[in-house]
């Protein structure tokens, strides 16, 4: 353990929630074990991913601030994985921001972390998360502790689990919503975080909430699990509930979600989500990652059979008070404005303000208040801008700040009269640009900047298009100006290109032995109606000609649009054949000798190559949930060994016992999820389920390895433990954890043989 980590642990001990503090301690112990070569890399990779820690790419020649990669002290191959080393190259940290809700205090901490551990840039993602790039893995425990001290976690921001729960940034102030979904999304986030029924998925699981069906809101229809708010009259009383969707998703094989329940009472939201997690964990694909999302399971079973399985699973669940304990507190999420609602008046002092008011301001359902969108080009905001934005938020809106799925930030509850002053302050820090939600407001994934799967430069293209469009956006026809452009660096659709009016995803083509960066053109996706439909691919075009594609498509839309025809209807009317012909000429690639610029990508002067691609870490390998959780027990055992070496026999004894107890709890929890943390209950359940049944017995040692847990539990903590006694307990602790691993292997093998 580093002295820096120890100091932060002590300094923030009273500020971190105990559960988060313990999780981070376990993660740091696992990091030390990996450094010492005592944890398999495959298991540790899943461990760090589930704590939001990614490896990243360094081949593109640039970083966020434009510094050349060769000037950075990192190897270009990304990660070094020797038994006596940790990463020499910094990676990426993803930070969960449930439903986008963030406070000025949290913005201050995020700004500090970006400066101290990253490249002073915060990146807002399409799932309302914050990402910090170029973070060294040795710094991740400190970073996690400082986030935990202000109520933020990185747990399950990555890996094969429940990702950040997203929601509409207008929840609670929207003019068309059925009701405010904030409290429900918060409750589901907390309930599923680390839930034992969500630890054995084959792939990630994404959740979204929407307050209404017709707007984009949470983009429910492209999620694994989605909830659209509805109010229903039941026996003469209005009751809150949700239309529940399952099985949506983008990627190489996009699926529209299916309606699981047309109306589900609010009190059933959490238990049904738990039942879905259990069914997905049990029946979802584990070996083939390409078929491991829940959308494939729903498609395979059919929605009727899937619903039957969920109903059956729900009926068998043991009652959990957390299912409804939050409901009496729903009103506590109602927001109080920081300032009085005063009208703006008719006098707008400048054309710049007028444009910003037109595109970036939404009138709340509460009279006198608006939501102001802070547009972030490419989703990036510098640390000093973040800090200043926090100051502005305190002055005008208090804590009412949210990130958005379009990679922006909104300030809620702005008094209309404050808009001119607010805009002036935003302009002063470079955050006052208009065009939010317009053709200029382009969404892009990290692409080849940092992602190992990136093929073409999504950020480079987005930056080029934004620069070109910004100069003439307000001269464009209103219908064209309102189009959405979204870009992904590969087919995985992290930039959500399927749901855009005009979407692009990276690929490549070969010509005369040279590789040419391309983007596939996808047209006619529907952003409204919660991503109501997906666009059609019409062909791949060289990256350098994509700006011409945008010009060609928008010009034809304006020229041939019939009345109030939507872009989706226009694209459908033209049809794929006509659309293909429209861009056919733009697919032409000149010879390398005639125009070598085609053989480089946006923002990168080097000749394009596909040789830099690596193995993506979006979800990690499928690792047994028992293996993963038992590694936590190994971390506690490692802490005990460190304490013993330091001469702290009391702590060594306590941590050794805690490690055995943790391993026993892992086995019990697999069969009894609501076991809790009471040592007596854990030991009794372990004895009944695994010792008395001889399931824990080794064929040579019998039940010997369980005795140290029973003996230490019965005797309690010794006042003055002897050195030899503690050394013995440490050895027995390692044998106990290994026996737990072996039992899991035996039973898994027996199940396979039975099948």
C-alpha positions in Angstrom: 0.0 0.0 0.0 1.4 3.4 -0.9 1.8 6.1 1.8 -0.3 8.4 -0.4 -3.2 6.0 -0.3 -2.8 5.5 3.4 -3.0 9.3 4.0 -6.1 9.7 1.9 -7.7 6.8 3.6 -7.1 8.4 7.0 -7.9 11.9 5.9 -11.3 10.9 4.4 -12.2 8.1 6.8 -15.1 10.1 8.3 -16.4 11.3 4.9 -16.6 8.1 3.0 -19.7 5.8 3.3 -18.5 2.7 5.1 -19.5 0.3 2.3 -17.6 2.3 -0.3 -14.6 2.7 1.9 -14.4 -1.1 2.5 -14.8 -1.8 -1.3 -12.0 0.5 -2.1 -9.7 -1.1 0.5 -10.5 -4.5 -1.0 -9.7 -3.2 -4.5 -6.4 -1.7 -3.3 -5.4 -4.9 -1.7 -6.2 -6.8 -4.9 -4.1 -4.3 -6.8 -1.2 -5.1 -4.4 -1.8 -8.8 -4.9 -1.7 -8.4 -8.7 1.5 -6.3 -8.4 3.0 -9.2 -6.5 1.8 -11.8 -9.0 -0.6 -13.4 -6.6 -3.8 -12.7 -8.5 -4.3 -14.0 -12.0 -4.4 -11.2 -14.6 -7.7 -12.4 -16.0 -9.4 -12.2 -12.6 -7.8 -8.8 -11.8 -8.8 -7.4 -15.2 -12.5 -8.1 -14.3 -11.9 -6.7 -10.8 -10.6 -3.3 -12.1 -13.2 -3.1 -14.8 -15.9 -3.5 -12.2 -14.3 -0.6 -10.4 -14.3 1.6 -13.6 -10.6 1.2 -14.5 -9.9 0.6 -18.2 -6.7 0.2 -20.1 -6.5 2.7 -23.0 -4.9 3.2 -26.4 -1.8 5.3 -27.2 -1.3 4.8 -30.9 -3.1 7.8 -32.4 -0.3 10.3 -31.9 -2.3 12.8 -29.9 -4.0 13.3 -26.5 -6.7 15.6 -25.5 -4.5 18.7 -25.2 -2.8 18.0 -28.5 0.5 16.8 -27.0 2.2 14.2 -29.2 2.1 10.7 -27.7 5.9 10.4 -28.3 6.4 13.1 -25.7 4.6 11.1 -23.1 6.5 8.6 -20.9 4.2 5.7 -21.9 4.9 2.6 -24.0 2.8 2.6 -27.2 1.6 -0.9 -26.6 -0.5 0.2 -23.7 -0.2 -2.3 -20.8 2.7 -4.2 -19.3 1.6 -7.3 -17.5 4.5 -9.0 -15.9 4.1 -10.7 -12.5 6.3 -8.1 -10.8 4.9 -5.0 -12.5 1.7 -3.0 -12.8 0.7 -0.8 -15.7 3.4 1.5 -16.9 0.9 3.3 -19.2 -2.0 5.2 -17.6 -5.5 4.2 -18.5 -9.0 5.6 -18.2 -11.3 5.9 -15.2 -15.1 5.9 -15.7 -17.1 7.6 -12.9 -20.8 6.9 -12.4 -23.2 9.8 -12.3 -26.6 8.3 -11.8 -29.3 10.0 -14.0 -26.7 12.7 -14.5 -27.2 14.4 -11.1 -24.1 16.2 -10.0 -23.6 19.0 -7.4 -21.1 22.0 -7.5 -19.2 20.3 -4.6 -18.8 17.2 -6.8 -17.8 19.3 -9.8 -15.0 20.8 -7.7 -13.7 17.4 -6.7 -13.9 16.1 -10.3 -12.0 19.2 -11.4 -9.3 18.6 -8.8 -8.9 14.9 -9.8 -8.7 15.8 -13.5 -5.8 18.2 -12.8 -3.9 16.0 -10.3 -4.4 12.5 -11.9 -5.4 13.1 -15.5 -4.8 15.6 -18.4 -7.1 18.3 -16.9 -10.0 17.3 -19.2 -13.3 15.8 -18.1 -15.2 13.9 -20.8 -19.0 13.5 -20.5 -20.2 10.3 -22.0 -23.4 9.2 -23.7 -24.4 7.5 -20.5 -24.1 10.7 -18.4 -20.8 9.4 -16.8 -17.6 11.3 -16.5 -14.4 9.8 -17.8 -10.8 10.8 -16.9 -8.1 9.7 -19.3 -4.4 9.1 -18.7 -4.9 8.0 -15.1 -2.2 5.8 -13.7 -3.5 2.6 -12.0 -1.5 3.3 -8.9 -3.5 6.4 -8.4 -6.9 4.8 -8.8 -7.5 3.9 -5.1 -6.8 7.6 -4.0 -9.1 8.8 -6.8 -11.9 6.4 -5.7 -11.6 7.5 -2.1 -11.8 11.2 -3.0 -14.9 10.5 -5.1 -16.5 8.4 -2.4 -16.1 11.3 0.1 -18.5 13.3 -2.0 -20.9 10.4 -2.6 -19.6 9.2 -6.0 -18.7 5.7 -6.9 -16.9 4.0 -9.9 -18.2 0.6 -9.0 -19.6 -1.3 -12.0 -19.0 1.7 -14.3 -17.4 -1.0 -16.6 -17.4 -4.7 -16.7 -20.1 -7.4 -17.0 -22.6 -5.8 -14.7 -25.2 -3.0 -14.3 -23.8 0.2 -15.8 -24.8 3.7 -14.9 -28.6 4.2 -14.7 -29.5 7.0 -17.1 -32.4 9.4 -17.1 -33.9 12.5 -18.7 -32.1 15.6 -17.7 -35.5 17.3 -17.6 -37.0 14.9 -15.1 -39.1 16.9 -12.6 -39.3 20.0 -14.7 -40.5 18.6 -18.1 -43.7 19.9 -19.5 -44.8 16.5 -20.9 -43.7 14.0 -18.3 -46.2 11.7 -16.4 -44.1 12.2 -13.2 -40.6 12.8 -12.0 -38.6 9.6 -12.4 -35.6 10.8 -10.4 -36.4 9.1 -7.1 -37.1 5.8 -8.9 -33.9 5.8 -11.0 -31.9 6.6 -7.8 -33.6 3.8 -5.9 -32.9 1.2 -8.7 -29.3 2.4 -9.0 -28.7 1.9 -5.3 -30.6 -1.4 -5.1 -28.7 -3.0 -8.0 -25.2 -1.6 -7.1 -23.2 -4.6 -6.1 -26.4 -6.8 -5.9 -25.5 -10.5 -5.8 -28.1 -11.3 -8.4 -26.2 -9.0 -10.9 -22.7 -10.3 -10.6 -22.8 -13.2 -13.0 -23.8 -11.6 -16.3 -22.2 -12.6 -19.5 -22.1 -8.9 -20.6 -23.0 -5.4 -19.5 -26.6 -4.4 -18.6 -27.9 -0.9 -19.3 -30.9 0.8 -17.7 -32.8 4.0 -18.6 -35.8 5.9 -17.3 -38.0 8.2 -19.3 -40.8 10.5 -18.0 -42.8 10.3 -21.3 -43.0 8.1 -24.4 -42.8 10.7 -27.2 -39.6 12.6 -26.4 -36.0 11.3 -26.5 -35.7 11.5 -22.7 -34.0 8.3 -21.6 -33.8 6.6 -25.0 -35.6 3.6 -23.4 -36.1 1.6 -26.5 -32.4 1.0 -27.1 -31.7 -0.3 -23.6 -31.5 -3.7 -21.9 -34.1 -2.5 -19.4 -36.1 0.6 -19.7 -39.0 2.3 -17.8 -41.4 4.9 -19.2 -43.4 6.7 -16.5 -47.2 6.3 -16.6 -50.1 7.2 -14.4 -53.0 4.9 -14.3 -56.4 5.1 -12.6 -56.8 2.1 -10.4 -60.1 1.7 -8.4 -60.7 5.5 -8.7 -57.2 6.4 -7.5 -54.3 7.7 -9.6 -51.3 5.4 -9.2 -47.8 5.7 -10.5 -46.2 2.9 -12.6 -44.1 2.2 -15.6 -44.2 0.7 -19.1 -41.3 -1.8 -18.9 -39.1 -2.5 -21.9 -36.4 -5.2 -22.2 -34.0 -6.4 -24.9 -33.1 -3.2 -26.7 -29.5 -2.5 -27.8 -27.3 -1.1 -30.5 -23.9 -2.5 -31.5 -23.3 -4.7 -34.6 -26.8 -6.2 -34.3 -29.3 -3.4 -33.1 -32.5 -4.5 -31.5 -35.6 -2.5 -30.6 -36.8 -3.2 -27.1 -39.9 -5.3 -26.4 -42.6 -4.3 -24.0 -42.4 -6.7 -21.0 -45.3 -5.0 -19.1 -47.6 -2.4 -20.5 -48.0 -1.1 -16.9 -46.2 -2.1 -13.8 -47.0 -0.6 -10.4 -44.1 1.5 -9.0 -43.8 -0.8 -6.0 -42.9 -3.7 -8.3 -40.1 -1.9 -10.1 -37.2 -3.1 -8.0 -38.3 -6.7 -7.5 -39.0 -7.1 -11.2 -35.6 -5.7 -12.0 -34.1 -8.2 -9.6 -36.0 -11.0 -11.3 -34.8 -9.9 -14.7 -31.2 -9.9 -13.3 -31.6 -13.5 -12.0 -33.0 -14.8 -15.3 -30.4 -13.1 -17.4 -27.6 -14.3 -15.1 -28.9 -17.9 -15.2 -29.9 -18.2 -18.9 -27.8 -15.5 -20.7 -24.9 -16.5 -22.9 -21.5 -16.7 -21.1 -19.0 -18.2 -23.6 -19.7 -16.2 -26.7 -19.5 -12.5 -25.8 -21.0 -11.5 -29.2 -24.2 -13.1 -28.1 -24.2 -12.4 -24.4 -26.4 -9.3 -24.2 -29.9 -9.8 -22.9 -31.4 -8.7 -26.3 -30.2 -12.1 -27.7 -31.9 -14.0 -24.8 -35.2 -12.1 -25.3 -35.0 -12.7 -29.0 -34.2 -16.4 -28.5 -37.0 -17.1 -26.0 -39.6 -14.7 -27.4 -41.2 -12.0 -25.2 -44.0 -14.2 -24.0 -41.8 -16.9 -22.7 -39.4 -14.3 -21.2 -42.3 -12.7 -19.4 -43.4 -16.1 -18.1 -39.9 -16.7 -16.7 -39.8 -13.3 -15.1 -43.2 -13.7 -13.5 -42.1 -17.1 -12.2 -38.9 -15.7 -10.8 -40.6 -12.7 -9.2 -43.1 -15.0 -7.5 -40.3 -17.0 -5.9 -38.2 -14.0 -4.6 -37.8 -13.6 -0.9 -39.3 -10.3 0.3 -36.8 -7.5 0.5 -37.7 -4.3 2.5 -35.6 -2.3 0.1 -38.2 -2.9 -2.7 -40.5 -0.3 -1.2 -38.6 1.5 1.6 -37.8 4.4 -0.6 -41.3 5.1 -1.8 -42.3 7.3 1.3 -39.2 9.4 0.5 -40.0 10.0 -3.2 -41.1 13.6 -2.5 -37.7 14.3 -0.9 -36.3 14.5 -4.5 -38.4 17.5 -5.2 -36.0 20.4 -5.9 -36.2 23.8 -4.3 -35.0 26.7 -6.6 -32.1 28.9 -5.4 -33.6 32.2 -6.7 -37.0 33.8 -7.2 -38.8 33.3 -10.5 -38.6 36.6 -12.3 -39.5 37.2 -16.0 -36.9 38.0 -18.6 -38.8 40.7 -20.4 -38.8 41.4 -24.1 -35.6 43.3 -24.5 -32.8 40.9 -25.6 -29.5 42.9 -25.6 -27.6 41.0 -28.4 -28.0 38.6 -31.3 -25.6 36.2 -29.6 -27.8 36.0 -26.6 -30.9 35.6 -28.8 -29.3 32.6 -30.6 -28.3 31.0 -27.3 -31.8 31.5 -25.8 -33.4 29.9 -28.9 -31.3 26.8 -28.9 -30.0 26.3 -25.4 -32.9 27.2 -23.1 -36.0 25.1 -22.2 -38.9 26.6 -20.4 -39.8 24.4 -17.3 -43.3 23.6 -16.4 -42.7 25.7 -13.3 -43.5 29.3 -14.4 -40.5 31.7 -14.4 -37.9 29.0 -14.5 -35.8 27.5 -17.4 -33.2 24.8 -18.0 -30.1 26.2 -19.6 -27.9 23.8 -21.6 -24.1 24.3 -21.5 -22.9 22.8 -24.8 -19.7 20.9 -24.6 -17.9 20.3 -27.9 -17.0 16.6 -28.1 -18.3 16.2 -24.6 -15.1 17.8 -23.2 -14.7 20.4 -20.4 -11.5 21.5 -18.9 -10.8 21.3 -15.1 -10.7 25.1 -14.7 -14.0 25.4 -16.7 -15.5 22.8 -14.5 -14.5 24.6 -11.3 -15.8 27.9 -12.6 -19.1 26.2 -13.8 -19.5 25.0 -10.2 -19.2 28.6 -8.9 -21.8 29.7 -11.5 -24.1 26.9 -10.5 -23.9 27.9 -6.8 -24.8 31.4 -7.7 -27.8 30.7 -10.0 -29.2 27.2 -9.4 -27.7 25.7 -6.3 -27.2 21.9 -6.6 -29.5 21.5 -9.7 -27.0 20.4 -12.3 -27.1 17.3 -14.6 -25.1 15.8 -17.3 -26.9 14.7 -20.5 -26.8 11.7 -22.9 -25.8 14.2 -25.6 -22.6 14.9 -23.7 -23.6 18.3 -22.4 -24.4 19.8 -18.9 -27.6 21.5 -17.9 -28.4 24.0 -15.2 -31.9 23.6 -13.9 -34.1 26.1 -12.2 -32.6 29.2 -13.7 -34.7 32.2 -13.1 -35.6 33.8 -16.5 -34.3 37.2 -15.4 -30.9 35.7 -14.7 -30.4 34.5 -18.3 -28.4 37.5 -19.7 -26.0 37.5 -16.7 -25.7 33.7 -16.8 -24.9 33.7 -20.5 -22.3 36.4 -20.0 -20.5 34.4 -17.4 -20.6 31.2 -19.5 -19.2 33.1 -22.5 -16.4 34.4 -20.2 -15.2 30.8 -19.6 -15.8 29.6 -23.1 -19.0 27.7 -22.4 -21.6 30.0 -23.9 -21.9 28.6 -27.4 -25.4 28.2 -28.9 -26.6 25.2 -31.0 -27.4 22.7 -28.3 -29.6 20.0 -29.7 -28.9 21.1 -33.3 -26.8 19.8 -36.2 -23.8 21.5 -34.6 -24.2 19.6 -31.4 -22.5 16.4 -32.6 -22.2 13.3 -30.4 -19.0 11.2 -30.7 -17.4 8.4 -28.8 -13.6 8.5 -28.0 -12.8 6.5 -31.1 -9.1 6.2 -32.0 -8.1 8.8 -29.5 -8.2 6.3 -26.6 -10.4 3.3 -27.4 -8.6 0.1 -28.4 -11.5 -0.9 -30.7 -11.6 2.5 -32.5 -11.1 2.1 -36.3 -11.7 5.7 -37.6 -11.3 9.0 -35.8 -14.8 9.8 -34.6 -13.7 12.7 -32.5 -11.5 14.1 -35.3 -14.4 13.9 -37.7 -16.8 15.4 -35.2 -14.5 18.3 -34.6 -14.1 19.0 -38.3 -17.9 18.8 -38.9 -18.6 21.1 -36.0 -16.1 23.7 -37.2 -17.6 23.7 -40.7 -21.2 23.7 -39.6 -20.8 26.3 -36.9 -19.9 29.0 -39.4 -23.2 28.6 -41.3 -25.7 26.8 -39.0 -27.9 29.8 -38.6 -28.0 30.3 -42.4 -29.4 26.7 -42.9 -33.0 25.9 -43.2 -34.6 25.3 -39.8 -35.4 21.7 -40.6 -31.8 20.9 -41.5 -30.5 22.8 -38.5 -32.5 20.6 -36.2 -31.0 17.3 -37.4 -28.9 15.2 -35.1 -25.4 13.8 -36.1 -23.8 11.0 -34.1 -20.5 9.3 -34.8 -18.9 6.0 -33.6 -15.3 5.0 -34.2 -16.4 1.4 -34.9 -19.6 -0.6 -35.3 -20.2 -0.9 -31.5 -22.3 2.3 -31.6 -20.9 3.9 -28.4 -21.7 7.2 -30.3 -25.3 6.0 -30.8 -25.2 6.4 -34.5 -28.2 4.1 -35.1 -30.5 6.6 -33.3 -29.3 9.7 -35.2 -30.8 11.4 -38.2 -27.3 11.2 -39.8 -25.0 8.6 -38.2 -21.5 7.4 -39.0 -19.4 4.5 -37.8 -15.8 3.8 -38.5 -14.5 1.1 -40.9 -11.8 0.8 -43.6 -11.2 -0.3 -47.1 -8.1 -1.4 -49.0 -6.7 0.0 -52.3 -3.5 -1.0 -53.9 -2.1 -2.3 -50.6 -3.0 0.8 -48.7 -5.7 1.0 -45.9 -8.1 3.9 -46.2 -10.1 5.2 -43.2 -13.8 5.1 -44.0 -17.2 5.7 -42.2 -20.3 3.8 -42.9 -23.2 6.2 -43.5 -26.4 5.5 -41.5 -29.5 7.6 -42.2 -33.0 8.1 -40.8 -32.7 6.9 -37.2 -35.3 8.4 -34.8 -34.1 10.3 -31.8 -37.6 11.1 -30.6 -40.0 8.5 -29.1 -37.1 7.2 -26.9 -35.1 6.1 -29.9 -38.2 5.0 -31.7 -36.4 3.5 -34.7 -33.0 2.9 -36.1 -31.4 4.2 -39.3 -30.4 2.3 -42.4 -26.8 1.9 -43.6 -26.3 3.1 -47.2 -22.6 2.6 -47.8 -19.1 3.4 -46.7 -17.4 6.6 -47.7 -13.8 7.7 -47.3 -13.4 9.6 -44.0 -12.1 12.7 -45.8 -15.3 13.0 -47.9 -17.8 12.7 -45.0 -18.3 16.5 -44.8 -19.4 16.3 -48.4 -21.9 13.6 -47.4 -23.4 15.9 -44.8 -23.7 18.7 -47.3 -25.2 16.5 -50.0 -27.8 15.0 -47.7 -28.9 18.2 -45.9 -29.1 20.1 -49.2 -31.3 17.5 -50.8 -33.6 17.3 -47.7 -34.2 21.0 -47.8 -34.8 21.0 -51.6 -37.1 18.0 -51.8 -38.9 17.9 -48.4 -42.6 17.7 -48.8 -44.4 20.1 -46.5 -43.6 19.3 -42.9 -42.2 15.9 -43.8 -39.8 14.5 -41.2 -36.3 13.5 -42.0 -37.2 9.9 -41.2 -40.1 10.0 -43.6 -37.9 11.7 -46.3 -35.3 9.0 -46.0 -37.9 6.2 -46.1 -39.5 7.8 -49.2 -36.2 8.0 -51.1 -35.3 4.4 -50.3 -31.9 2.8 -49.9 -31.2 2.5 -53.6 -31.7 6.2 -54.3 -29.7 7.1 -51.2 -26.9 4.8 -52.3 -26.8 6.5 -55.7 -26.7 9.9 -54.0 -23.4 9.2 -52.3 -22.0 6.8 -55.0 -19.6 9.4 -56.4 -18.3 10.2 -52.9 -17.1 6.6 -52.4 -14.3 7.1 -55.0 -10.8 6.8 -53.6 -8.0 8.5 -55.6 -4.7 6.6 -55.9 -2.2 7.2 -53.1 0.2 9.0 -55.5 -2.6 11.4 -56.6 -3.9 12.4 -53.2 -2.2 10.9 -50.1 -4.5 12.9 -47.8 -7.2 10.2 -48.2 -4.9 7.7 -46.5 -4.7 9.7 -43.3 -7.5 10.2 -40.8 -8.9 13.5 -39.3 -6.5 14.9 -36.7 -3.7 12.5 -37.5 -1.0 13.2 -40.1 0.4 9.7 -40.0 -0.6 7.2 -42.7 -3.6 5.2 -41.6 -3.2 1.6 -40.4 -5.3 -1.0 -38.8 -2.3 -2.5 -37.0 -2.9 -0.4 -33.9 -6.1 -2.1 -32.9 -6.2 -3.9 -29.6 -8.5 -6.0 -27.5 -11.4 -3.9 -26.3 -12.2 -3.8 -22.6 -15.8 -2.6 -22.7 -16.9 -5.6 -20.8 -13.9 -7.8 -20.1 -13.7 -11.6 -20.1 -16.5 -13.6 -18.5 -15.1 -14.5 -15.0 -17.0 -16.7 -12.6 -18.8 -14.4 -10.1 -17.6 -16.7 -7.3 -14.0 -16.4 -8.5 -14.4 -12.6 -8.6 -15.9 -12.3 -5.1 -13.4 -14.8 -3.6 -10.6 -12.6 -4.8 -12.0 -10.0 -2.4 -11.5 -12.5 0.4 -7.9 -13.0 -0.8 -7.4 -9.3 -0.6 -8.5 -9.3 3.0 -6.2 -12.2 3.7 -3.4 -10.2 2.1 -4.1 -7.3 4.5 -3.7 -9.8 7.4 -0.3 -10.9 6.1 0.8 -7.2 5.8 -0.3 -6.5 9.4 1.5 -9.6 10.6 4.7 -8.5 8.9 4.3 -5.1 10.5 4.0 -6.7 13.9 0.3 -5.8 14.4 -0.9 -9.2 15.6 -4.4 -8.0 16.7 -5.1 -6.6 13.2 -3.6 -9.7 11.6 -5.9 -12.0 13.6 -9.0 -9.8 12.9 -8.3 -9.6 9.1 -7.6 -13.4 8.8 -10.9 -14.2 10.5 -12.6 -11.5 8.3 -11.2 -13.1 5.2 -12.5 -16.6 6.1 -15.9 -15.0 6.9 -16.0 -13.2 3.6 -15.2 -16.4 1.7 -17.9 -18.3 3.6 -20.3 -15.4 2.8 -19.6 -15.6 -0.9 -20.6 -19.3 -1.0 -23.7 -18.8 1.1 -24.8 -15.7 -0.8 -24.8 -17.7 -4.1 -27.7 -19.7 -2.6 -29.1 -17.2 -0.1 -28.8 -13.7 -1.6 -30.3 -11.9 1.5 -27.8 -13.4 3.9 -26.7 -10.0 5.3 -23.5 -9.4 7.2 -24.2 -10.9 10.7 -21.2 -13.3 11.5 -23.4 -15.7 13.4 -25.8 -16.1 10.5 -23.0 -16.5 8.0 -21.3 -19.2 10.0 -24.5 -21.0 10.7 -25.6 -21.0 7.1 -22.2 -22.0 5.9 -22.2 -24.9 8.4 -25.7 -26.1 7.4 -25.2 -25.7 3.6 -21.6 -26.7 3.1 -20.1 -28.5 6.1 -23.0 -30.7 7.3 -23.7 -31.7 3.7 -19.9 -32.3 3.1 -20.0 -30.2 0.0 -17.0 -28.3 1.4 -15.0 -31.5 2.1 -11.8 -32.2 0.3 -11.4 -35.9 -0.7 -8.1 -36.0 1.2 -8.6 -33.6 4.1 -12.3 -34.0 4.6 -13.8 -30.9 6.5 -10.5 -29.9 8.0 -10.3 -26.6 6.3 -13.6 -25.4 7.7 -12.5 -25.9 11.4 -10.4 -22.8 11.8 -13.4 -20.6 10.9 -15.7 -22.4 13.4 -13.0 -22.4 16.1 -12.1 -18.7 15.7 -15.8 -17.7 15.5 -16.6 -19.6 18.7 -13.6 -18.3 20.6 -13.9 -14.7 19.6 -11.0 -12.3 19.2 -8.1 -13.0 21.6 -7.0 -10.0 23.7 -3.3 -10.7 23.1 -2.9 -13.1 20.2 0.3 -15.0 20.1 2.6 -14.8 17.1 2.5 -18.5 16.4 -1.3 -18.6 16.8 -1.7 -15.8 14.3 0.8 -17.4 11.8 -1.2 -20.6 12.0 -4.5 -18.8 11.4 -3.0 -17.0 8.4 -2.0 -20.3 6.9 -5.4 -21.8 7.6 -7.1 -18.8 6.1 -5.4 -19.3 2.8 -6.3 -23.0 2.8 -9.9 -22.1 3.6 -10.2 -19.7 0.6 -8.5 -22.2 -1.7 -10.9 -24.9 -0.5 -13.8 -22.5 -1.5 -12.3 -22.1 -4.9 -11.9 -25.9 -5.3 -15.4 -26.5 -4.2 -16.7 -24.1 -6.8 -14.6 -25.9 -9.5 -15.8 -29.3 -8.4 -19.5 -28.3 -8.4 -19.2 -26.5 -11.7 -17.5 -29.6 -13.3 -20.3 -31.8 -11.9 -22.9 -29.5 -13.4 -21.2 -29.6 -16.8 -21.0 -33.4 -16.7 -24.7 -33.6 -15.8 -25.6 -31.5 -18.8 
